[in-house]
């Protein structure tokens, strides 16, 4: 099977100088334009969009709220009481952590939450003007800092798991300019998970050096190696920095937890110890300036979904476990065709299966691999876009759901591998 696509003309049209450094948006545009140009569908592994049905409880709650007339009323920027209380209870039920309703603020997705958290974090101490990313991470967050003109530095955790994390973090924190430490757990793009011992290190050093920890929990509960994470109020719980330091911000996303991406709903949860320092400013001087509050009906929908999870009426972890099944099958196909998993281990065990995974092929650079995959009708994003120093790409499992799609992926990977043998 020859290459399906001549990608160079479209790469040139889009002004992509190096596919190995392409943004998520550029990768999406390239796949979409090639599909339109040829009429041949792509295997889409680029954007991390949910691949499951939206939670019906949220939809019905929104309809009911609209019927009650909330569309005519501005929503309170701090959030309606129902969503704040439900979010506080949700955090207690699934993280075994206490955050008062006042600190649980609805946002238009956790992307708005991180934007606001960054802006607030650097205003506490003028000497602390820099954000530290434990990479790889979500590329958009660095673009947010570019817009905000906030300094940031990064390091790739690849060679610094377990106790090796301590001296690496100390290296940056000892300079006394780090306002906040940022990471995602489970991780986008690698699906690696920070373990309790590593979170203890982060919490200890953040406390000692006066840094806030911003923990991105967009994929909360989705370490599918652990059984029981979707049962409210019963161990085991989602591991969290909340157990290891007092000054932290949690980012929760309804987009992935409840497959509710279209309504742009999330929670930024500010710890009780930190809220007096930044809470009012975050709500009224930052988030309000961005969106003037989350849409009124959406807040009611989010409140209903959070409450249903707390009450045990829905098991969002069991629902999203479908991503692990898809990832497992995708990995099998990649591995049997000469690929390898780039980030293949946590500190003490093999990385799990879920929404994302990372792949490399022999000694191909990220740029070479991106070009070859796109030429064979498979889209992804380069690891370099996520702050990784490794060669390879990020793959998303969400959009492959049918036997026909998996058969097509297998066919194209076999052609890819044959072309290189």
C-alpha positions as CSV (number, residue, x, y, z in Angstrom):
1,X,0.0,0.0,0.0
2,X,1.6,3.3,-1.1
3,X,1.4,6.5,0.8
4,X,-2.2,7.8,0.8
5,X,-1.4,11.5,1.0
6,X,1.0,13.9,-0.5
7,X,1.2,16.2,2.5
8,X,3.9,18.7,1.4
9,X,1.6,21.1,-0.5
10,X,-0.8,21.4,2.5
11,X,2.0,21.6,5.0
12,X,3.3,24.5,2.9
13,X,-0.1,26.2,2.7
14,X,-0.5,26.0,6.5
15,X,3.0,27.6,7.0
16,X,4.2,24.7,9.1
17,X,8.0,25.0,9.1
18,X,8.6,21.7,11.0
19,X,5.9,19.0,11.7
20,X,8.0,18.0,14.6
21,X,7.0,21.3,16.3
22,X,3.4,21.6,15.0
23,X,0.8,22.8,17.4
24,X,-2.4,20.8,18.1
25,X,-4.3,23.3,15.9
26,X,-1.9,22.9,13.0
27,X,-2.1,19.1,13.2
28,X,-5.9,19.2,13.2
29,X,-6.0,21.6,10.3
30,X,-3.6,19.4,8.3
31,X,-5.7,16.3,8.8
32,X,-8.9,18.1,8.0
33,X,-7.6,19.7,4.8
34,X,-6.1,16.4,3.6
35,X,-9.4,14.7,4.2
36,X,-11.3,17.4,2.2
37,X,-8.6,17.4,-0.6
38,X,-8.8,13.7,-1.1
39,X,-12.1,12.5,0.3
40,X,-10.2,9.8,2.2
41,X,-10.9,9.7,6.0
42,X,-8.0,10.0,8.5
43,X,-7.4,8.0,11.6
44,X,-7.7,10.9,14.0
45,X,-5.5,10.8,17.0
46,X,-4.7,14.5,17.3
47,X,-7.2,16.4,19.4
48,X,-8.2,15.1,22.8
49,X,-12.0,15.2,22.3
50,X,-14.3,12.9,24.2
51,X,-15.5,9.9,22.4
52,X,-18.5,9.0,24.6
53,X,-22.0,10.3,24.9
54,X,-22.5,13.4,27.1
55,X,-24.0,12.7,30.6
56,X,-27.8,12.8,30.2
57,X,-28.2,14.0,33.8
58,X,-26.5,17.3,32.9
59,X,-28.5,17.7,29.8
60,X,-31.8,17.2,31.5
61,X,-30.9,19.5,34.4
62,X,-30.0,22.3,31.9
63,X,-33.3,21.9,30.1
64,X,-35.2,22.2,33.4
65,X,-33.2,25.2,34.3
66,X,-33.9,26.9,31.0
67,X,-37.6,26.1,31.4
68,X,-37.4,27.9,34.8
69,X,-36.1,31.0,33.1
70,X,-32.5,31.2,34.0
71,X,-31.5,32.3,30.5
72,X,-32.9,35.8,31.4
73,X,-30.7,36.1,34.6
74,X,-27.0,36.8,34.8
75,X,-25.2,33.9,36.6
76,X,-23.3,34.8,39.8
77,X,-19.6,34.9,38.9
78,X,-18.7,32.9,42.0
79,X,-21.1,30.2,40.9
80,X,-24.6,29.2,42.0
81,X,-24.8,27.7,45.5
82,X,-25.8,24.3,44.1
83,X,-22.7,23.8,42.0
84,X,-20.3,25.1,44.7
85,X,-21.7,22.7,47.3
86,X,-21.8,19.8,44.9
87,X,-18.2,20.4,43.8
88,X,-17.0,20.6,47.4
89,X,-18.8,17.3,48.2
90,X,-17.4,15.7,45.0
91,X,-13.8,16.6,46.0
92,X,-14.4,15.0,49.4
93,X,-16.1,11.9,48.0
94,X,-13.4,11.1,45.3
95,X,-10.2,12.8,46.6
96,X,-10.9,12.5,50.4
97,X,-10.0,16.2,50.6
98,X,-11.8,19.2,52.2
99,X,-12.3,22.4,50.2
100,X,-15.1,24.7,51.3
101,X,-17.8,25.6,48.7
102,X,-16.5,29.1,48.6
103,X,-13.3,27.9,47.0
104,X,-15.1,25.8,44.4
105,X,-15.6,28.1,41.4
106,X,-17.3,27.1,38.1
107,X,-15.3,28.0,35.0
108,X,-15.7,27.5,31.3
109,X,-13.6,24.4,31.2
110,X,-10.4,23.8,33.1
111,X,-8.6,25.7,30.4
112,X,-10.2,28.9,31.8
113,X,-9.4,27.6,35.3
114,X,-5.7,27.4,34.5
115,X,-5.6,30.8,32.8
116,X,-7.1,32.4,35.9
117,X,-4.9,30.4,38.3
118,X,-1.8,31.5,36.5
119,X,-2.8,35.1,36.6
120,X,-3.6,34.9,40.3
121,X,-0.5,32.9,41.3
122,X,2.0,35.5,40.2
123,X,0.3,38.4,42.0
124,X,0.9,37.1,45.5
125,X,4.6,37.8,45.8
126,X,6.3,40.1,43.3
127,X,9.6,38.2,43.7
128,X,7.9,35.0,42.5
129,X,7.1,35.7,38.9
130,X,7.7,32.3,37.2
131,X,5.6,29.2,36.7
132,X,7.3,25.8,36.7
133,X,5.9,23.0,34.5
134,X,6.6,19.3,35.3
135,X,6.4,18.3,31.6
136,X,5.2,16.8,29.4
137,X,2.0,18.8,29.6
138,X,-1.0,20.4,27.9
139,X,0.5,22.8,25.3
140,X,-2.3,25.3,25.6
141,X,-1.2,26.2,29.1
142,X,2.1,27.6,27.9
143,X,0.3,29.5,25.2
144,X,-1.8,31.0,28.0
145,X,1.3,32.2,29.8
146,X,2.6,33.7,26.5
147,X,-0.6,35.8,26.3
148,X,-0.3,36.7,30.0
149,X,3.4,37.6,29.5
150,X,4.2,35.4,32.5
151,X,7.6,33.7,32.7
152,X,7.8,29.9,32.8
153,X,10.4,27.2,32.9
154,X,10.0,23.5,32.3
155,X,11.7,20.1,32.7
156,X,10.9,16.7,31.3
157,X,10.1,14.2,34.1
158,X,11.2,11.3,31.9
159,X,14.5,10.7,33.7
160,X,13.4,12.0,37.1
161,X,10.8,9.6,38.5
162,X,10.6,8.6,42.1
163,X,13.3,10.0,44.5
164,X,15.1,11.5,41.5
165,X,12.4,14.1,41.4
166,X,13.5,15.7,44.6
167,X,16.9,17.2,43.6
168,X,15.5,18.2,40.2
169,X,12.7,20.2,41.8
170,X,15.0,21.6,44.4
171,X,17.2,22.9,41.6
172,X,14.4,25.2,40.4
173,X,12.8,26.0,43.6
174,X,16.0,27.1,45.4
175,X,16.1,30.2,43.1
176,X,13.1,31.5,45.1
177,X,11.2,32.8,42.0
178,X,8.7,30.0,41.4
179,X,5.2,31.1,42.1
180,X,3.5,27.8,41.1
181,X,4.3,24.3,40.0
182,X,2.0,22.8,37.4
183,X,1.4,19.2,36.3
184,X,-1.5,16.9,35.1
185,X,-2.3,13.6,36.8
186,X,-3.1,11.3,34.9
187,X,-0.8,13.0,32.5
188,X,-1.6,14.5,29.2
189,X,0.1,13.4,26.9
190,X,1.8,10.3,28.4
191,X,-0.9,8.9,30.7
192,X,1.8,8.4,33.3
193,X,0.6,9.0,36.9
194,X,2.5,10.6,39.7
195,X,2.6,8.3,42.7
196,X,2.0,9.1,46.3
197,X,5.7,9.3,47.1
198,X,6.3,11.8,44.3
199,X,3.4,14.0,45.3
200,X,4.8,14.0,48.9
201,X,8.1,15.3,47.4
202,X,6.3,18.0,45.5
203,X,4.2,19.0,48.4
204,X,7.1,19.1,50.8
205,X,9.3,21.3,48.6
206,X,6.4,23.6,47.5
207,X,5.6,24.2,51.2
208,X,9.3,24.9,52.0
209,X,9.8,27.3,49.2
210,X,6.4,29.0,49.2
211,X,5.1,27.8,45.9
212,X,1.5,27.1,45.0
213,X,0.8,23.7,43.4
214,X,-1.7,23.7,40.4
215,X,-2.9,20.2,39.9
216,X,-4.7,19.5,36.6
217,X,-7.2,16.7,37.2
218,X,-8.9,16.8,33.8
219,X,-8.8,13.0,33.8
220,X,-9.7,12.5,37.5
221,X,-10.2,8.9,38.5
222,X,-9.0,7.5,35.1
223,X,-6.0,5.5,36.3
224,X,-7.8,2.4,35.3
225,X,-5.3,0.1,36.9
226,X,-6.9,1.0,40.2
227,X,-10.3,-0.5,41.0
228,X,-12.9,1.4,43.0
229,X,-11.9,5.0,42.1
230,X,-15.5,5.7,41.0
231,X,-17.1,4.7,44.3
232,X,-17.8,7.9,46.4
233,X,-16.5,8.1,49.9
234,X,-14.7,4.8,49.9
235,X,-11.0,4.1,49.4
236,X,-9.1,4.1,47.2
237,X,-9.2,7.7,46.2
238,X,-7.7,9.7,43.4
239,X,-4.2,10.6,44.6
240,X,-3.8,14.4,45.0
241,X,-1.4,17.1,46.2
242,X,-4.1,18.2,48.6
243,X,-2.8,15.6,51.1
244,X,0.7,17.0,51.0
245,X,0.6,20.8,51.0
246,X,-1.9,23.5,52.1
247,X,-1.7,26.0,49.2
248,X,-2.9,24.4,46.1
249,X,-5.4,24.8,43.2
250,X,-7.2,21.8,41.6
251,X,-8.6,21.9,38.0
252,X,-11.5,19.7,37.3
253,X,-13.0,19.2,33.8
254,X,-16.5,18.1,33.0
255,X,-15.3,17.6,29.4
256,X,-13.6,14.4,30.2
257,X,-15.2,13.3,33.5
258,X,-18.8,13.6,32.1
259,X,-18.0,13.8,28.4
260,X,-19.6,17.3,28.6
261,X,-17.0,19.1,26.4
262,X,-19.5,21.1,24.3
263,X,-20.8,23.0,27.3
264,X,-17.4,24.2,28.5
265,X,-17.8,23.3,32.2
266,X,-15.2,22.8,34.9
267,X,-14.3,23.7,38.4
268,X,-11.2,25.6,39.7
269,X,-11.0,24.6,43.4
270,X,-8.8,26.8,45.6
271,X,-7.7,25.3,49.0
272,X,-9.0,26.9,52.2
273,X,-5.5,28.1,53.1
274,X,-5.0,29.8,49.8
275,X,-8.4,31.2,49.1
276,X,-8.1,34.2,51.5
277,X,-5.0,35.3,49.5
278,X,-6.4,35.0,45.9
279,X,-10.1,34.0,46.0
280,X,-11.9,37.3,45.5
281,X,-9.3,38.6,43.1
282,X,-9.5,35.3,41.1
283,X,-13.3,35.5,40.9
284,X,-14.0,39.2,40.5
285,X,-10.9,40.6,38.9
286,X,-9.7,37.8,36.7
287,X,-12.4,35.2,35.8
288,X,-15.1,37.8,35.6
289,X,-13.1,39.8,33.2
290,X,-12.7,36.8,30.9
291,X,-16.3,35.4,30.7
292,X,-18.5,37.2,33.3
293,X,-19.4,33.8,34.7
294,X,-20.3,30.4,33.3
295,X,-23.6,30.1,31.5
296,X,-26.4,29.9,34.0
297,X,-28.0,26.6,32.6
298,X,-24.5,25.0,32.3
299,X,-23.9,25.6,36.1
300,X,-27.1,23.7,36.8
301,X,-26.1,20.9,34.6
302,X,-22.7,20.6,36.1
303,X,-24.2,20.7,39.6
304,X,-26.5,17.9,38.8
305,X,-23.8,15.7,37.4
306,X,-21.5,16.3,40.3
307,X,-24.3,15.6,42.8
308,X,-25.3,12.4,40.9
309,X,-21.7,11.1,41.2
310,X,-21.5,11.9,44.9
311,X,-24.8,10.1,45.5
312,X,-23.6,7.1,43.5
313,X,-26.2,7.4,40.8
314,X,-23.5,7.5,38.1
315,X,-20.1,5.9,38.0
316,X,-18.1,8.2,35.7
317,X,-14.9,6.1,36.1
318,X,-16.6,2.9,34.9
319,X,-18.1,4.8,32.0
320,X,-14.8,6.3,30.9
321,X,-13.0,2.9,31.3
322,X,-13.9,2.4,27.6
323,X,-10.9,4.6,26.8
324,X,-8.6,2.0,28.4
325,X,-10.1,-0.8,26.1
326,X,-9.5,1.3,23.0
327,X,-6.0,2.3,24.0
328,X,-5.1,-1.3,24.8
329,X,-6.1,-2.4,21.3
330,X,-4.4,0.6,19.6
331,X,-1.2,-0.1,21.5
332,X,-1.3,-3.7,20.4
333,X,-1.5,-2.7,16.8
334,X,1.3,-0.2,17.1
335,X,3.6,-2.6,18.9
336,X,3.1,-5.4,16.4
337,X,4.1,-3.0,13.7
338,X,7.5,-1.9,15.1
339,X,6.5,1.0,17.3
340,X,7.4,1.4,21.0
341,X,5.8,3.2,23.9
342,X,7.9,6.2,24.7
343,X,6.7,6.9,28.3
344,X,6.2,3.3,29.3
345,X,6.6,3.5,33.1
346,X,5.6,5.3,36.2
347,X,8.0,5.4,39.1
348,X,7.3,1.8,40.1
349,X,5.1,0.1,37.5
350,X,4.2,0.0,33.8
351,X,2.1,2.9,32.6
352,X,-1.6,2.2,32.3
353,X,-4.1,2.4,29.4
354,X,-6.4,5.4,29.0
355,X,-7.2,8.5,27.0
356,X,-3.6,9.2,25.7
357,X,-0.4,7.3,25.1
358,X,2.9,8.0,23.5
359,X,4.6,6.2,20.6
360,X,7.9,6.2,18.8
361,X,9.2,4.3,15.8
362,X,12.8,3.0,15.8
363,X,15.2,6.0,15.4
364,X,12.7,8.3,13.7
365,X,12.7,11.9,15.0
366,X,9.3,13.4,15.9
367,X,9.4,15.4,12.7
368,X,10.1,12.3,10.6
369,X,7.4,10.2,12.4
370,X,4.8,12.9,12.1
371,X,5.4,13.2,8.3
372,X,5.3,9.5,7.8
373,X,2.1,9.0,9.9
374,X,0.3,11.8,8.1
375,X,1.3,10.4,4.7
376,X,-0.3,7.2,5.7
377,X,-3.5,8.8,6.9
378,X,-2.9,8.8,10.7
379,X,-2.8,12.1,12.6
380,X,-1.2,12.8,16.0
381,X,0.7,15.6,17.7
382,X,4.5,15.7,18.2
383,X,5.8,15.2,21.8
384,X,7.9,18.3,21.4
385,X,4.7,20.4,21.5
386,X,4.1,19.1,25.0
387,X,7.4,20.0,26.5
388,X,8.9,16.5,26.1
389,X,12.5,16.1,25.2
390,X,11.8,12.6,23.8
391,X,11.3,11.7,20.1
392,X,7.8,10.5,19.3
393,X,4.1,11.5,19.1
394,X,1.0,11.6,21.3
395,X,-1.9,9.4,20.4
396,X,-5.5,9.9,21.6
397,X,-7.7,6.8,21.9
398,X,-11.1,8.7,22.1
399,X,-12.1,8.9,18.5
400,X,-11.6,5.2,17.5
401,X,-14.7,3.3,18.5
402,X,-15.8,0.9,15.7
403,X,-14.3,-2.4,14.4
404,X,-14.0,-0.7,11.0
405,X,-11.8,2.0,12.4
406,X,-9.5,-0.4,14.1
407,X,-9.3,-2.5,11.0
408,X,-8.3,0.6,9.0
409,X,-5.7,1.5,11.6
410,X,-4.2,-1.9,11.3
411,X,-4.1,-1.8,7.6
412,X,-2.3,1.6,7.6
413,X,0.2,0.6,10.3
414,X,1.1,-2.5,8.3
415,X,1.7,-0.3,5.2
416,X,3.7,2.2,7.3
417,X,5.9,-0.6,8.7
418,X,6.3,-2.3,5.3
419,X,7.5,0.9,3.8
420,X,10.4,1.0,6.3
421,X,11.5,-2.6,6.4
